Every structure is written in C-alpha cells, then in structure tokens.
Amino acid sequence: MDEATVTIFVCVSCRRSLGDAEESFDQPGRGLVETLQARLRDRGQANVTVTPVDCLAVCKRPCTVALAGADKWTYLIGDLDPCSHAEEIVSAALSFAASENGIVPWRERPASFRKGVIARVPPISVSEAVDP
C-alpha cells in the first residue's frame, strides 16, 4: 500500500511553565516544528508535512500535535516533550501515513502517544458512528 500524505499540525502558542514567575515560560512547539521538519527531511519523507498552527485549544497539555490525513481519523496528542519525543512523533506519523484509515494499533503506538491521546476525530467520510 502506498503511504498517504499526512500532516503533523504543531501548536506553537502553547506555553510551558519554567518556574514560579508568570513570565517564566517557553513555547515548545516552535522548536518542535523545526526538529520534526529536519528529521523528516533527513529520512527523505516527503509524504509527511509539518505545519505550525496558532492554537489547538489544549493549553493545559503543552506540547500538542494533531495527525491528520485525507479519509483518516485525526489524532490529537498532548503532553509531548520536543526533546525526548521528536523521534516518537516521526515514527507515529509514518505509521499513521502507512495505515489505511489512520488508526494505528495500540501496541504499535509510542508510549507518549498512548498516554497523551486527547481525542480521535473521525474523517468526514465516515457515514456511521461505529468504530472501524
């Protein structure tokens, strides 16, 4: 089966606290975009794109990404660390791209994705509300 084109949407507005002061934060999604793009480019993976987005509305669980593709279920994953989870995100995106409907078997998902799932949204093409 050919791997479908998929997009990793990365929230770049999420703030992660770095201390007690209100001004002490970073925005981990900004660096994650560059890291993911570089890793995919190094692997020659043109079928996976990385797109920064202003907000995925999961502010309490930074860093957050969404995996999306045509006729595939979309996954929203939070609580990711750009340093330790970048390779897991790339691997999950490649498995997602290779899947028929976007559903990657639980045992094949990286630990960060098993723990960080926020939502799974059906594709528009789903005609019934039944798990495939």
RALINUR-V88740 format. One record per residue. PSI is psi in whole degrees, 0 to 359 (NA if undefined). OMEGA is omega in radians with two decimals (NA if undefined). Layout:
psi & omega
PSI & OMEGA
PSI & OMEGA
This chain:
psi & omega
136 & 3.07
144 & 3.09
130 & -3.13
158 & 3.05
130 & 3.12
162 & 3.12
136 & 2.95
109 & 3.05
130 & -3.12
125 & 3.07
124 & 3.14
3 & 3.13
347 & 3.10
139 & 3.10
133 & 3.08
126 & -3.10
137 & 3.10
5 & -3.13
193 & -3.09
330 & -3.10
139 & -3.12
329 & -3.13
359 & -3.08
90 & -3.13
164 & 2.94
175 & 3.10
86 & -2.98
335 & -3.14
330 & -3.12
313 & 3.11
328 & -3.14
322 & 3.12
309 & -3.11
318 & -3.14
314 & -3.14
317 & 3.12
317 & -3.14
316 & -3.12
320 & 3.10
321 & 3.11
317 & 3.13
330 & 3.13
355 & -3.11
34 & -3.08
83 & -3.14
346 & -3.11
356 & 3.10
124 & 3.10
155 & 3.12
125 & -3.10
119 & 3.06
141 & 3.08
151 & -3.08
323 & -3.09
133 & 3.01
9 & 3.05
36 & 3.07
51 & -3.00
333 & -3.10
355 & -3.08
53 & 3.13
148 & 0.01
140 & -3.02
140 & 3.06
160 & 3.01
135 & 3.04
126 & -3.09
149 & 3.07
157 & -3.13
132 & 3.11
25 & 3.10
153 & 2.98
143 & 3.10
135 & 3.10
137 & 3.04
121 & -3.04
131 & 3.14
181 & 3.12
34 & 3.14
146 & 3.08
122 & -3.07
330 & -3.12
313 & -3.04
345 & -3.08
0 & -3.07
314 & -3.12
323 & 3.09
322 & 3.13
316 & 3.11
313 & 3.14
317 & 3.12
320 & 3.13
322 & 3.12
321 & 3.07
319 & 3.09
314 & 3.14
323 & -3.11
343 & -3.10
155 & -3.14
319 & -3.03
7 & 3.13
351 & -3.14
113 & 3.11
131 & 3.14
142 & -3.07
313 & -3.07
341 & 3.13
354 & 3.13
141 & 3.06
155 & -3.12
320 & -3.12
330 & 3.12
324 & 3.10
318 & -3.11
331 & -2.98
3 & -3.10
126 & 3.07
318 & -3.11
154 & 2.97
119 & -3.03
129 & -3.09
155 & 3.05
157 & 3.13
330 & -3.07
351 & 3.13
126 & -3.10
345 & 3.12
153 & 3.11
50 & -3.13
136 & 3.11
128 & -3.12
NA & NA
